[in-house]
Amino acid sequence: MEHPPDLIHRGGVGGITLGGPLPESVIPPDAEDRYVAGYHADFQPHEGFRLDAPAATVFLDRGPFLRLAAKRTPEPSSPGLARRAVKAARRGAAVRMVSIESSRPRTAAGLGVGSDLASLAAAYPDLQLSPVPPTFGDDECVAVNPSEPEIHHYFRTCMSAEAGESVVRILLFQEEDGRRSGDG
């Protein structure tokens, strides 16, 4: 099914599907300059690319930084990683996680970064709000709709969410072994 570029859906965002290869059409010509690698949550390695369409950062399931991280603690700026990561993406590395910090991508219900808890609860009556360890920083509370478990709306804290503050980040990922991969 073809999705508009900035539509957040159960399986991903736009034409990007969790668990599927990164479509060649979204790999920008300057992908090496958009390469990101590092650690999140409790020292979980990640690598991928910042994209404009959709406005998101896409993390892959394999690449040179992830291979090095499995053996030791590499520096994200190690020479040649970006070039090799682009090759991995073009060879079919799967999308493991998507981070959205832009207000452009939205769900079919019109929700995204900048939405508040009341709007999420109105659209998703079975919404579950839970405190979590920080993932990428300043995001210690997550709201998940059980009917769309891949879409995780993060707030600064649960107290701030209940006080009306808005979503700071959306992470899209699939549950792995009973843990949320965004939490590490």
Stockholm file with secondary structure:
# STOCKHOLM 1.0

chainA/1-184         MEHPPDLIHRGGVGGITLGGPLPESVIPPDAEDRYVAGYHADFQPHEGFRLDAPAATVFLDRGPFLRLAAKRTPEPSSPGLARRAVKAARRGAAVRMVSIESSRPRTAAGLGVGSDLASLAAAYPDLQLSPVPPTFGDDECVAVNPSEPEIHHYFRTCMSAEAGESVVRILLFQEEDGRRSGDG
#=GR chainA/1-184 SS CCCCTTEEETTEETTEETTSBCCGGGSCTTGGGGEEEEEETTTEEEEEEEETTTTEEEEESCCHHHHHHHHSCCCTTCTTHHHHHHHHHHTTCBEEEEEECSSSCEETTSCCTTCBHHHHHHHCTTCEEEECCCSSSSCCEEEECTTSTTEEEEESCHHHHHTTCBCCEEEEECEETTEEGGGC
#=GC SS_cons         CCCCTTEEETTEETTEETTSBCCGGGSCTTGGGGEEEEEETTTEEEEEEEETTTTEEEEESCCHHHHHHHHSCCCTTCTTHHHHHHHHHHTTCBEEEEEECSSSCEETTSCCTTCBHHHHHHHCTTCEEEECCCSSSSCCEEEECTTSTTEEEEESCHHHHHTTCBCCEEEEECEETTEEGGGC
//
